[in-house]
Amino acid sequence: MRMVDGHCAALRVHGTSGHPVCGAYETRPQACRDLARGSSACLGEIESKHDRPRLALARGLLLLMVAGASLLLATTSACGGSQAKPNEPAVVIPDAGPDASAAVPVERPFASTPLEAQTMIQAAIDARMKTLWKCVEDYRMRTGDPHRALTLNVGIDQEGHLFGVTAADPKHPDLEPALKECVLSTLRGAPFPRSHTGVITVRQVFQDAPTVR
């Protein structure tokens, strides 16, 4: 079973409910079939492994910091420039588009209520809305429909990680690959909040304003 960020790689965000669901349920491995949902064994697995996403995040941040320090040292040595001051705070650039580098670990605030988490997630998305609209406009050009309306579900897990992006249409939840990658690249590194709410889904609607005559 392949794991990604502490959870099964087949885990997906449901297009309508926003709940995490199995994306390979019909072909799930025997280990999943043997573990009955809601059983004592299943609850025991949840209790014993609930901190895996946090540990995965810690390992990822550590590797990212080591790689960043090595890159900075190599650049300074090669160019003869001055090193950054130890206490100088890292700057996270808002609305960093798909081509921007996300080499700086993001400080994630904590949301104490689901409403606060949704508000903070929406604010982080709004800060990158200009680039998101560019993703949508490029998609419209590729499909030959310059005014096509688009509704997306954006899922954020309890550690503040981008969980996934799907179309809001439950019958066709998969996005065009180029559009999906553009949206994911735009939102990666955004300061989404941590919470105790689990996966939170916010819906984003992209449609042209009606013309007033």
FIKOLMAR-153546 format. One record per residue: x, y, z of N, C-alpha, C in turn. Coordinates in Angstrom, 1 decimal, m for minus. Atoms other than C-alpha are relative to their C-alpha. Example, Ala and Ser with C-alpha at 12.3 -4.5 7.8 and 13.67 -1.06 7.14 Angstrom:
<kolvos>
  neast nnorth    nup caeast canorth   caup  ceast cnorth    cup
    0.9   m1.2    0.0   12.3    m4.5    7.8    0.9    1.2    0.0
   m0.9   m1.1    0.0   13.7    m1.1    7.1   m0.8    1.1    0.8
</kolvos>
This chain:
<kolvos>
  neast nnorth    nup caeast canorth   caup  ceast cnorth    cup
    0.9   m1.2    0.0    0.0     0.0    0.0    0.9    1.2    0.0
   m0.8   m1.2    0.1    1.6     3.3   m1.1   m0.6    1.1    0.8
    0.4   m1.1   m0.9    1.5     6.1    1.4    0.5    1.3   m0.5
   m0.4   m1.3    0.4    1.6     9.8    0.7   m0.4    1.0    1.2
    0.2   m0.9   m1.1    2.0    12.4    3.5   m0.8   m0.6    1.2
    0.6    0.7   m1.1    0.9     9.8    6.1   m1.3   m0.6   m0.2
    1.3    0.6    0.3   m2.2     8.6    4.4    0.1   m0.8   m1.3
    0.0    0.9    1.2   m3.0     6.0    1.7   m0.1    0.9   m1.3
    0.0   m0.8    1.2   m2.4     7.3   m1.8   m1.3    0.0   m0.7
    1.3    0.1    0.7   m5.8     6.2   m2.9   m1.1    0.9    0.7
    1.0   m0.8   m0.7   m7.6     8.6   m0.4   m0.3    1.2   m0.9
    0.4   m1.1    0.8   m9.6    11.2   m2.3   m1.1    0.9    0.8
    1.1   m0.8   m0.6  m12.0    14.1   m1.4   m1.2   m0.2   m0.9
    1.3    0.2    0.8  m15.6    13.4   m2.4   m0.5    1.3   m0.6
    0.4   m1.3    0.7  m16.9    15.9   m4.9   m1.1    0.7    0.5
    1.1   m0.6   m0.6  m20.1    16.6   m3.1    0.1    0.2    1.5
   m0.1   m0.1   m1.5  m19.7    15.9    0.6    1.2    0.6    0.5
   m1.3   m0.5   m0.5  m16.1    16.9    0.8    0.7   m1.0    1.0
   m0.6    1.0   m1.0  m15.4    13.8    3.0    1.1   m0.8   m0.7
   m1.0    0.9    0.6  m12.3    11.6    2.4   m0.6   m1.3   m0.3
    0.5    1.3    0.4  m13.2     8.5    0.5    1.1   m0.8   m0.8
   m1.0    0.8    0.7  m11.3     5.6   m1.1   m0.2    0.1   m1.5
    0.1   m0.2    1.4  m10.5     6.2   m4.7    0.2   m1.3   m0.8
   m0.2    1.3    0.7   m9.8     2.5   m5.4   m0.7   m1.1    0.8
    0.7    0.9   m0.9  m12.5     0.8   m3.3   m0.2   m1.3   m0.6
    0.3    1.3    0.7  m13.4    m1.9   m5.9    1.3   m0.8   m0.1
   m1.3    0.8    0.1   m9.7    m2.9   m6.2    0.9    0.2    1.2
   m0.8   m0.2   m1.2   m8.6    m2.2   m2.7    0.7   m1.3    0.4
   m0.8    1.2   m0.3   m5.9    m4.6   m1.3   m0.7   m0.8    1.1
    0.6    0.9   m1.0   m6.8    m7.5    1.0    0.1    0.6    1.4
   m0.1   m0.6   m1.4   m5.5    m5.6    4.1   m1.2    0.9    0.3
    1.2   m0.9   m0.2   m8.3    m3.1    3.6   m1.3   m0.8    0.1
    1.2    0.8    0.0  m10.9    m5.8    3.0   m0.1   m0.7    1.3
    0.0    0.7   m1.3   m9.9    m7.6    6.2   m0.4    0.9    1.2
    0.2   m0.9   m1.1  m10.2    m4.5    8.3   m1.4    0.7   m0.1
    1.4   m0.5    0.2  m14.0    m3.9    8.7   m0.2    1.4    0.6
    0.2   m1.4   m0.4  m15.1    m0.3    8.9   m0.8    0.1    1.3
    0.7   m0.1   m1.3  m16.1     0.7   12.5    0.3   m1.1    1.0
   m0.3    1.1   m0.9  m14.7    m2.5   14.0    1.0    0.5    1.1
   m1.0   m0.4   m1.0  m12.5    m2.4   17.1    1.4    0.0   m0.5
   m1.3    0.0    0.6   m9.5    m3.3   15.0    0.2    1.3   m0.8
   m0.1   m1.2    0.8  m10.2    m0.4   12.7    0.2    1.3    0.9
   m0.1   m1.2   m0.9  m10.7     2.1   15.6    1.4    0.0    0.7
   m1.4    0.1   m0.6   m7.4     0.7   17.1    1.0    0.6   m1.0
   m0.9   m0.5    1.0   m5.6     1.5   13.8    0.0    1.5    0.0
    0.2   m1.4    0.0   m7.0     5.0   13.8    0.7    0.6    1.2
   m0.6   m0.6   m1.2   m5.9     5.6   17.4    1.5   m0.1    0.0
   m1.4    0.2    0.0   m2.4     4.2   16.9    0.8    0.7   m1.1
   m0.7   m0.6    1.2   m1.7     5.9   13.6   m0.4    1.4   m0.3
    0.6   m1.3    0.3   m3.5     9.2   13.9    1.1    1.1   m0.2
   m1.0   m1.0    0.0   m0.2    11.1   14.3    0.9   m0.1   m1.2
   m0.9    0.2    1.2    1.3     9.9   11.0    0.1    1.2   m0.9
   m0.1   m1.3    0.8    0.4    13.1    9.0    1.0    1.0    0.7
   m0.9   m1.0   m0.7    2.2    15.2   11.7    1.4   m0.4   m0.1
   m1.4    0.5    0.1    5.3    13.0   11.6    0.5    0.1   m1.4
   m0.4   m0.1    1.4    5.3    13.0    7.8    0.3    1.5   m0.3
   m0.3   m1.4    0.2    5.1    16.8    7.9    1.3    0.4    0.6
   m1.3   m0.3   m0.7    8.0    17.0   10.4    1.2   m0.4   m0.8
   m1.1    0.5    0.8   10.2    14.8    8.3    0.2    0.8   m1.3
   m0.1   m0.8    1.2    9.3    16.8    5.1    0.6    1.3    0.3
   m0.6   m1.3   m0.3   10.1    20.1    6.8    1.5   m0.1    0.3
   m1.4    0.2   m0.3   13.4    18.8    8.1    0.8   m0.2   m1.3
   m0.8    0.2    1.3   14.5    17.6    4.6    0.0    1.3   m0.8
    0.1   m1.3    0.8   13.3    20.9    3.1    1.0    1.0    0.6
   m0.9   m0.9   m0.7   15.3    22.9    5.7    1.5   m0.4   m0.3
   m1.3    0.4    0.3   18.4    20.8    5.1    0.4    0.3   m1.5
   m0.2   m0.3    1.4   18.1    21.1    1.3    0.2    1.5   m0.2
   m0.1   m1.5    0.1   17.5    24.9    1.6    1.3    0.5    0.5
   m1.2   m0.5   m0.5   20.5    25.4    3.8    1.2   m0.4   m0.9
   m1.0    0.4    0.9   22.7    23.4    1.5    0.1    0.8   m1.3
    0.1   m0.9    1.2   21.5    25.4   m1.5    0.5    1.4    0.3
   m0.4   m1.4   m0.4   22.1    28.7    0.3    1.5    0.0    0.2
   m1.4    0.1   m0.2   25.6    27.6    1.3    0.8   m0.1   m1.3
   m0.7    0.2    1.3   26.5    26.5   m2.2   m0.1    1.3   m0.8
    0.2   m1.2    0.7   25.1    29.7   m3.7    1.0    1.1    0.5
   m0.9   m1.0   m0.7   27.0    31.9   m1.2    1.4   m0.2   m0.3
   m1.4    0.3    0.3   30.3    30.1   m1.8    0.3    0.3   m1.4
   m0.2   m0.2    1.4   29.9    30.3   m5.6    0.0    1.5   m0.4
    0.1   m1.4    0.4   28.9    33.9   m5.8    0.7    1.0    0.9
   m0.7   m0.9   m0.9   30.8    35.4   m2.9   m0.9    0.9    0.7
    0.9   m0.9   m0.7   27.7    37.0   m1.4    0.0   m0.3    1.4
    0.0    0.1   m1.4   26.9    37.5    2.2   m1.2   m1.0    0.4
    1.0    0.9   m0.5   24.9    34.9    4.2   m1.2    0.8    0.7
    1.2   m0.7   m0.6   21.4    35.7    5.5    0.2    0.0    1.5
   m0.1    0.0   m1.5   21.2    36.7    9.2   m0.8   m1.1    0.6
    0.7    1.2   m0.6   20.3    33.8   11.5   m1.4    0.4    0.5
    1.3   m0.3   m0.5   17.3    35.7   13.0   m0.9    0.7   m0.9
    0.8   m0.7    1.0   16.0    37.2    9.8   m1.2   m0.9   m0.4
    1.2    0.9    0.3   12.4    35.9    9.3   m0.2   m0.3   m1.5
    0.3    0.4    1.4   11.4    34.0    6.2   m1.2    0.8   m0.5
    1.1   m0.7    0.6    9.1    35.8    3.8   m0.7   m0.9   m1.0
    0.9    0.8    0.9    6.2    33.9    2.1   m0.7    1.0   m0.9
    0.6   m0.9    1.0    5.2    35.7   m1.1   m1.4   m0.4   m0.3
    1.4    0.4    0.3    1.4    35.8   m1.5   m0.2    0.0   m1.5
    0.3    0.2    1.4   m0.1    34.8   m4.9    1.2   m0.4   m0.8
   m1.1    0.6    0.7    3.0    32.9   m5.8   m0.6   m1.0   m1.1
    0.7    0.8    1.1    2.0    31.4   m9.2    0.7   m1.4   m0.2
   m0.5    1.4    0.3    2.7    27.9  m10.7    1.5   m0.1   m0.1
   m1.4    0.1    0.3    6.3    28.8  m11.6    0.8    0.5    1.2
   m0.7   m0.5   m1.1    7.2    30.2   m8.2    0.6   m1.1    0.8
   m0.6    1.0   m0.9    9.5    28.3   m5.8   m0.6    0.1    1.3
    0.6    0.1   m1.4    8.0    27.1   m2.5    1.0   m0.7    0.9
   m1.0    0.7   m0.8   11.3    26.3   m0.8    0.0    0.4    1.5
    0.1   m0.4   m1.4   10.4    28.1    2.5   m1.1   m0.6    0.7
    1.1    0.6   m0.8    8.5    26.2    5.1   m1.0    1.1    0.4
    1.1   m0.9   m0.3    5.1    27.8    5.8   m0.4   m0.1    1.4
    0.5    0.0   m1.4    4.0    28.8    9.3   m1.5    0.0   m0.1
    1.4    0.2    0.1    0.5    27.5    9.6   m0.7    0.3    1.3
    0.8   m0.4   m1.2   m1.9    29.2   12.1   m1.0   m1.1    0.4
    0.9    1.0   m0.5   m4.3    27.2   14.2   m1.4    0.6    0.1
    1.4   m0.4   m0.1   m8.1    27.5   13.8   m0.7   m0.8    1.1
    0.6    0.7   m1.1  m10.1    26.7   16.9   m1.4   m0.5   m0.3
    1.4    0.4    0.3  m13.5    26.3   15.2    0.0   m0.3   m1.6
    0.1    0.3    1.4  m14.6    24.9   11.8   m0.2    1.3   m0.8
    0.2   m1.3    0.7  m15.9    28.4   10.8    1.2    0.8   m0.2
   m1.3   m0.7    0.1  m12.6    30.0   11.6    0.9   m0.6   m1.0
   m0.8    0.7    1.0  m10.8    27.3    9.6   m0.4    0.4   m1.4
    0.5   m0.3    1.3  m13.0    27.9    6.6    0.3    1.4   m0.4
   m0.3   m1.4    0.3  m12.6    31.7    6.8    1.5    0.2   m0.3
   m1.4   m0.2    0.3   m8.8    31.4    7.0    0.5   m0.7   m1.3
   m0.3    0.6    1.3   m8.7    28.9    4.1   m0.4    0.8   m1.1
    0.5   m0.9    1.1  m10.8    31.2    2.0    0.9    1.2   m0.2
   m0.9   m1.1    0.1   m8.5    34.1    2.8    1.3   m0.4   m0.7
   m1.3    0.4    0.6   m5.4    32.1    1.8   m0.2   m0.2   m1.5
    0.3    0.2    1.4   m7.1    31.1   m1.5   m0.2    1.4   m0.7
    0.3   m1.3    0.6   m8.3    34.7   m2.2    1.3    0.8   m0.3
   m1.2   m0.7    0.2   m4.7    35.9   m1.8    0.7   m0.5   m1.3
   m0.6    0.6    1.3   m3.8    33.7   m4.9   m1.1    0.0   m1.1
    1.1    0.1    1.0   m7.0    34.3   m6.8    0.4    0.5   m1.4
   m0.4   m0.5    1.3   m5.4    36.3   m9.6    0.7   m1.1   m0.8
   m0.7    1.1    0.7   m3.2    33.3  m10.5   m1.0   m1.1   m0.3
    1.0    1.0    0.2   m6.1    30.9  m10.1   m0.9    0.3   m1.2
    0.8   m0.4    1.2   m8.1    32.9  m12.6    0.8   m0.2   m1.3
   m0.8    0.2    1.2   m5.2    32.7  m15.0    0.0   m1.5   m0.4
    0.1    1.5    0.3   m5.4    28.8  m14.7   m1.3   m0.2   m0.7
    1.3    0.2    0.5   m9.1    29.0  m15.4   m0.1    0.6   m1.5
    0.1   m0.6    1.3   m8.7    31.3  m18.4    0.8   m0.8   m1.0
   m0.8    0.9    0.9   m6.0    29.1  m19.9   m0.8   m1.3   m0.3
    0.8    1.2    0.3   m8.3    26.1  m19.5   m1.2    0.3   m0.9
    1.0   m0.4    0.9  m11.1    28.0  m21.2    0.5    0.1   m1.5
   m0.6   m0.1    1.3   m8.8    28.7  m24.1    0.2   m1.3   m0.6
   m0.3    1.3    0.5   m7.8    25.1  m24.4   m1.3   m0.7   m0.4
    1.3    0.6    0.3  m11.5    24.0  m24.4   m0.8    0.7   m1.1
    0.7   m0.8    1.0  m12.6    26.7  m26.9   m1.3    0.6    0.6
    1.2   m0.6   m0.6  m15.2    28.1  m24.4    0.5    1.1    0.9
   m0.6   m1.1   m0.8  m14.0    31.5  m23.2   m0.8    0.5    1.2
    0.8   m0.5   m1.1  m16.9    32.0  m20.8   m0.5   m1.2    0.8
    0.4    1.2   m0.6  m17.2    28.5  m19.4    0.1    0.1    1.6
    0.0    0.0   m1.4  m18.2    28.4  m15.7    0.6   m1.2    0.6
   m0.7    1.1   m0.6  m16.2    26.2  m13.4   m0.1    0.1    1.5
    0.1    0.1   m1.4  m16.8    25.1   m9.8    0.9   m1.1    0.5
   m1.0    0.9   m0.5  m14.0    23.5   m7.8   m0.2   m0.3    1.5
    0.0    0.2   m1.4  m13.8    21.8   m4.4    1.5   m0.1    0.4
   m1.4    0.1   m0.5  m10.5    22.4   m2.5    0.0   m0.6    1.4
   m0.1    0.6   m1.3   m9.7    20.1    0.4    1.2    0.3    0.7
   m1.2   m0.3   m0.9   m7.4    21.0    3.3   m0.1   m1.0    1.2
    0.0    0.9   m1.1   m6.5    18.4    5.9    0.3    0.7    1.3
   m0.1   m0.7   m1.4   m6.2    19.0    9.7    1.4    0.5    0.3
   m1.3   m0.5   m0.2   m2.5    19.7    9.4    0.3    1.3   m0.9
   m0.2   m1.1    0.9   m3.1    22.5    6.9    0.6   m0.2   m1.3
   m0.6    0.4    1.3   m1.9    20.6    3.9   m1.1    0.0   m1.1
    0.9    0.1    1.1   m3.5    20.8    0.5   m0.3   m1.4   m0.3
    0.4    1.5    0.1   m5.5    17.5    0.3   m0.3   m0.4   m1.4
    0.4    0.3    1.4   m6.8    17.7   m3.2   m0.9    1.1   m0.6
    0.9   m0.9    0.7   m8.7    19.6   m5.8   m0.8   m0.8   m1.0
    0.8    0.8    0.9  m11.7    18.1   m7.7   m1.1    1.0   m0.5
    1.1   m0.7    0.5  m14.6    19.3   m9.8   m1.2   m0.2    0.9
    1.1    0.1   m0.9  m17.8    19.9   m7.9   m1.1   m1.0   m0.5
    1.0    0.9    0.6  m19.8    17.7  m10.3    0.3   m1.4    0.5
   m0.3    1.3   m0.5  m20.0    14.3   m8.5    0.0   m1.0   m1.1
   m0.1    0.9    1.1  m20.5    12.6  m11.9    1.3    0.1   m0.8
   m1.3   m0.2    0.7  m17.3    14.0  m13.3    0.9    0.8    0.9
   m0.9   m0.7   m1.0  m15.0    14.8  m10.3    1.4    0.3   m0.5
   m1.3   m0.2    0.5  m11.8    14.6  m12.3    0.2    1.2   m0.8
   m0.3   m1.2    0.8  m10.3    17.8  m13.6    0.9   m0.3   m1.2
   m1.0    0.1    1.0   m8.4    18.2  m16.8    1.4    0.1    0.6
   m1.3    0.1   m0.6   m4.8    17.3  m15.9    0.8    1.4    0.1
   m0.7   m1.3    0.0   m3.3    20.7  m16.9   m0.6    1.0    0.9
    0.7   m0.9   m1.0   m5.9    22.6  m15.0    0.2   m0.4    1.4
   m0.2    0.5   m1.4   m5.6    20.5  m11.9    1.5    0.3    0.4
   m1.4   m0.2   m0.4   m1.8    20.8  m11.9    0.3    1.5    0.2
   m0.2   m1.4   m0.1   m2.0    24.6  m12.4   m0.6    0.5    1.3
    0.7   m0.4   m1.3   m4.5    25.0   m9.4    0.9   m0.5    1.2
   m0.8    0.6   m1.1   m2.4    22.6   m7.2    1.3    0.8    0.2
   m1.2   m0.7   m0.1    0.8    24.4   m8.0   m0.2    1.4    0.6
    0.3   m1.4   m0.6   m0.8    27.8   m7.2   m0.3   m0.1    1.5
    0.4    0.0   m1.4   m2.1    26.7   m3.9    1.0   m0.7    0.9
   m1.1    0.6   m0.8    0.9    24.7   m2.7    0.8    1.0    0.7
   m0.8   m1.0   m0.8    2.7    26.5    0.1   m0.8    1.1    0.5
    0.8   m1.0   m0.6   m0.3    28.7    1.0   m0.1   m0.3    1.5
    0.1    0.2   m1.4   m0.6    29.2    4.7   m1.4   m0.4    0.5
    1.3    0.5   m0.5   m3.7    27.1    5.3    0.1   m0.4    1.5
   m0.1    0.3   m1.5   m4.6    26.6    9.0    0.0   m1.4    0.4
    0.2    1.3   m0.7   m4.3    23.6   11.2   m1.3    0.0    0.8
    1.2    0.0   m0.8   m7.4    22.5   13.0   m0.2   m1.5    0.5
    0.4    1.3   m0.5   m9.1    19.6   14.8   m1.3   m0.5   m0.8
    1.3    0.2    0.7  m11.9    19.5   12.2    0.1   m1.2   m1.0
   m0.2    1.0    1.1  m10.4    16.9    9.8    0.1    0.7   m1.3
   m0.1   m0.6    1.3  m10.6    17.5    6.1   m1.1    1.0   m0.2
    1.0   m1.1    0.2  m12.3    20.8    5.3    0.0    0.3   m1.5
    0.2   m0.2    1.5  m13.7    21.4    1.7   m0.6    1.4   m0.2
    0.6   m1.3    0.3  m14.3    24.9    0.4   m0.2    0.0   m1.5
    0.4    0.0    1.4  m16.0    25.5   m2.9    0.3    1.3   m0.7
   m0.4   m1.2    0.8  m14.7    28.0   m5.5   m0.7    0.0   m1.3
    0.8   m0.1    1.2  m16.9    29.2   m8.3    0.7    1.1   m0.9
   m0.6   m0.9    1.0  m15.3    30.8  m11.4   m1.0    0.2   m1.2
    0.9   m0.3    1.1  m17.8    32.4  m13.7    0.0    1.5   m0.3
   m0.1   m1.4    0.4  m18.0    35.7  m15.6   m1.2    0.7    0.6
    1.1   m0.8   m0.5  m20.1    38.5  m14.1   m1.0    0.2   m1.1
    1.1   m0.2    1.0  m23.5    38.9  m15.9    0.1    1.5   m0.5
   m0.1   m1.4    0.6  m23.5    41.9  m18.3   m1.4    0.7    0.2
    1.2   m0.8   m0.3  m26.0    44.6  m17.3   m0.3    0.9   m1.3
    0.3   m0.8    1.2  m27.8    46.2  m20.3   m1.2    0.9    0.3
</kolvos>
